[in-house]
Amino acid sequence: QVELVESGGGLVQAGGSLRLSCAASGRTFSVVTMGWFRQFPGKEREFVASVTPPKFNTTYYADAVKGRFTISKENAKNIMYLQMNALKPEDTAVYYCAELDGYCTRISCRDRRLYTRWGQGTQVTVSS
């Protein structure tokens, strides 16, 4: 049974930083692409960032977070991170980690329908 558990969310002032973690059990990072998505109230879940399996470790970012957020992972520990800097009130959302079997492209990595496993989400609130 694969389980993804996010942590690290919270309340932060605009301009501050948070680091989210996603601990995965039941599957090795060597065969999956890992991603972060976020969901605003009343909206569909949207892509934030992803990283492909270790052979390439290719990362992709949504334009809205590029240059401010960094996705990384510790393959030996099966933990993924999202370092979020220069946070803005519009980053306020529930953040989810997710897993996609194998590799994906710059386009397909952004498609939430291809991700087969999801965490429970962690709330990030950025105050102005």
LINSUL-V623523 format. One record per residue. N is the residue number from 0. RES is the residue in three letters. NEAR is the number of other C-alpha atoms within 12 Angstrom. Layout:
BEGIN
n={N N}
res={RES RES}
near={NEAR NEAR}
END
This chain:
BEGIN
n={0 1 2 3 4 5 6 7 8 9 10 11 12 13 14 15 16 17 18 19 20 21 22 23 24 25 26 27 28 29 30 31 32 33 34 35 36 37 38 39 40 41 42 43 44 45 46 47 48 49 50 51 52 53 54 55 56 57 58 59 60 61 62 63 64 65 66 67 68 69 70 71 72 73 74 75 76 77 78 79 80 81 82 83 84 85 86 87 88 89 90 91 92 93 94 95 96 97 98 99 100 101 102 103 104 105 106 107 108 109 110 111 112 113 114 115 116 117 118 119 120 121 122 123 124 125 126 127}
res={GLN VAL GLU LEU VAL GLU SER GLY GLY GLY LEU VAL GLN ALA GLY GLY SER LEU ARG LEU SER CYS ALA ALA SER GLY ARG THR PHE SER VAL VAL THR MET GLY TRP PHE ARG GLN PHE PRO GLY LYS GLU ARG GLU PHE VAL ALA SER VAL THR PRO PRO LYS PHE ASN THR THR TYR TYR ALA ASP ALA VAL LYS GLY ARG PHE THR ILE SER LYS GLU ASN ALA LYS ASN ILE MET TYR LEU GLN MET ASN ALA LEU LYS PRO GLU ASP THR ALA VAL TYR TYR CYS ALA GLU LEU ASP GLY TYR CYS THR ARG ILE SER CYS ARG ASP ARG ARG LEU TYR THR ARG TRP GLY GLN GLY THR GLN VAL THR VAL SER SER}
near={8 20 22 32 29 33 27 27 30 25 25 25 21 21 19 24 27 33 29 35 35 40 34 33 22 17 25 28 36 27 23 36 45 55 53 52 42 39 26 22 15 10 10 15 25 32 35 39 44 45 43 35 31 23 15 16 26 24 31 32 29 26 14 20 28 21 18 25 31 30 37 33 35 23 27 15 18 30 31 42 36 41 28 36 24 25 30 26 19 22 38 27 31 34 41 42 45 47 47 34 25 26 30 29 22 19 17 22 36 34 26 31 19 24 29 21 29 30 30 22 29 31 26 35 27 26 19 16}
END
